[in-house]
Amino acid sequence: MTELFAGLKVASATPRTRAAQLAAAVENRVRTAGLGAGSPVGTIEALQRESGLARATVNEAVRLLADRDVLVVRPGRGGGLFVADQGPVVRMRRTLLGIREDAQETVADAVELRDHLEELIDVGAARCRRESDIPGLRSAVAAMAEATDWDGFVRANWALHEHIAALCPNAMARAVYLGTLGHLGSTTPRSDSPDTGAYRAERLRIHADLVEAIAAGDEAAVRAAVARHNSTD
């Protein structure tokens, strides 16, 4: 069923951001197609061919979809990508992503909800992160630093938060939080956003501090970084 992937294109961005955007696009296709659990949706090779992205980027997108319980990967003959069995957490997240209200009000609601969940998600990540998770978190911060424009910076920021959320063990909170990121990630950052050098440097410093606090497992430092994060958003 490779036609599900037909026309999938992702805007130029950092590899991690492209993976997050591709995952969001595939999830939206699966949801709008109304496919049931166990339905085949194609192969990784087909997704790579239709998206035009590197294999590593496609693999990362598939990993994100598997982590969200959207797809399962079945190896071997007759294998490929299949719709995962959707428990109540996945259904709730899809309900959140399906909300269609006034765009400005929806984004404002998503930001408010995300801010309330931020400490829970980030402390959970600090408690459960493994040493092998730390390089990926730091790489996501580096992607923010390397962004060439405000749009790229914001999307790299969202990708970092999605990466952190994947480490949180609270599946219910993670589902709601990722739902808010789905709303934010589907919007284009406003052209009048405060892309001043000082503001951008401060946002980067806050996220770098947050990642280092998570890496150290320092819950007090995580809470302090979250407070700074939410107060200067």
Backbone hydrogen bonds, N-H to C=O, Kabsch-Sander energy under -0.5 kcal/mol:
donor,donor_aa,acceptor,acceptor_aa,energy
4,L,1,M,-1.5
5,F,2,T,-2.0
6,A,3,E,-1.1
8,L,5,F,-2.1
9,K,7,G,-0.6
18,R,14,T,-2.7
19,A,15,P,-2.3
20,A,16,R,-2.0
21,Q,17,T,-2.5
22,L,18,R,-2.8
23,A,19,A,-2.6
24,A,20,A,-2.1
25,A,21,Q,-2.2
26,V,22,L,-2.6
27,E,23,A,-2.6
28,N,24,A,-2.1
29,R,25,A,-2.0
30,V,26,V,-2.7
31,R,27,E,-2.5
32,T,28,N,-2.8
33,A,29,R,-1.9
34,G,30,V,-0.6
34,G,31,R,-1.0
35,L,30,V,-1.3
38,G,83,V,-3.1
39,S,36,G,-2.1
41,V,81,L,-2.9
42,G,81,L,-0.7
47,L,43,T,-2.2
48,Q,44,I,-2.5
49,R,45,E,-2.4
50,E,46,A,-2.7
51,S,47,L,-2.2
52,G,48,Q,-2.0
53,L,48,Q,-0.5
58,V,54,A,-2.3
59,N,55,R,-2.9
60,E,56,A,-1.9
61,A,57,T,-2.1
62,V,58,V,-2.5
63,R,59,N,-2.2
64,L,60,E,-2.2
65,L,61,A,-2.2
66,A,62,V,-2.4
67,D,63,R,-2.6
68,R,64,L,-1.6
69,D,66,A,-1.4
70,V,65,L,-2.8
71,L,65,L,-1.0
72,V,82,F,-2.7
74,R,72,V,-0.6
74,R,80,G,-2.7
79,G,76,G,-2.3
80,G,74,R,-2.2
81,L,42,G,-3.1
82,F,72,V,-2.4
83,V,39,S,-2.5
84,A,70,V,-2.3
87,G,85,D,-1.0
91,R,87,G,-2.2
92,M,88,P,-2.1
93,R,89,V,-2.2
94,R,90,V,-2.4
95,T,91,R,-1.9
96,L,92,M,-2.1
97,L,93,R,-2.3
98,G,94,R,-1.4
99,I,96,L,-1.2
106,T,102,D,-2.8
107,V,103,A,-2.5
108,A,104,Q,-2.1
109,D,105,E,-2.5
110,A,106,T,-2.5
111,V,107,V,-2.6
112,E,108,A,-2.2
113,L,109,D,-2.5
114,R,110,A,-2.7
115,D,111,V,-2.4
116,H,112,E,-1.6
117,L,113,L,-1.5
118,E,114,R,-1.3
119,E,115,D,-0.5
121,I,117,L,-2.6
122,D,118,E,-2.8
123,V,119,E,-2.8
124,G,120,L,-1.9
125,A,121,I,-2.0
126,A,122,D,-2.1
127,R,123,V,-2.1
128,C,124,G,-1.5
129,R,125,A,-1.8
133,D,130,R,-1.7
134,I,130,R,-0.8
134,I,131,E,-0.8
137,L,133,D,-1.7
138,R,134,I,-2.4
139,S,135,P,-2.3
140,A,136,G,-1.8
141,V,137,L,-1.7
142,A,138,R,-2.2
143,A,139,S,-1.9
144,M,140,A,-1.3
145,A,141,V,-2.1
146,E,142,A,-2.1
147,A,143,A,-0.7
147,A,144,M,-0.8
153,F,149,D,-2.1
154,V,150,W,-2.6
155,R,151,D,-2.3
156,A,152,G,-2.2
157,N,153,F,-1.9
158,W,154,V,-2.3
159,A,155,R,-2.2
160,L,156,A,-2.0
161,H,157,N,-2.1
162,E,158,W,-2.2
163,H,159,A,-2.0
164,I,160,L,-2.4
165,A,161,H,-2.5
166,A,162,E,-1.5
167,L,164,I,-1.8
168,C,165,A,-1.4
171,A,169,P,-1.2
174,R,170,N,-2.7
175,A,171,A,-2.2
176,V,172,M,-1.9
177,Y,173,A,-2.8
178,L,174,R,-2.8
179,G,175,A,-1.6
180,T,176,V,-1.8
181,L,177,Y,-2.0
182,G,178,L,-1.9
183,H,179,G,-1.5
184,L,180,T,-2.2
185,G,181,L,-3.5
186,S,182,G,-1.0
187,T,184,L,-1.4
193,S,190,R,-1.6
195,D,193,S,-2.6
196,T,194,P,-1.8
200,R,196,T,-2.6
201,A,197,G,-2.2
202,E,198,A,-2.0
203,R,199,Y,-2.4
204,L,200,R,-2.3
205,R,201,A,-2.3
206,I,202,E,-2.3
207,H,203,R,-2.0
208,A,204,L,-2.4
209,D,205,R,-2.5
210,L,206,I,-2.3
211,V,207,H,-2.3
212,E,208,A,-2.2
213,A,209,D,-2.2
214,I,210,L,-2.3
215,A,211,V,-2.8
216,A,212,E,-1.9
217,G,213,A,-0.7
217,G,214,I,-0.8
218,D,213,A,-2.2
219,E,217,G,-1.1
222,V,218,D,-2.1
223,R,219,E,-2.4
224,A,220,A,-2.0
225,A,221,A,-2.3
226,V,222,V,-2.5
227,A,223,R,-2.2
228,R,224,A,-1.9
229,H,225,A,-2.6
230,N,226,V,-2.9
231,S,227,A,-1.7
232,T,228,R,-1.2
233,D,230,N,-0.5
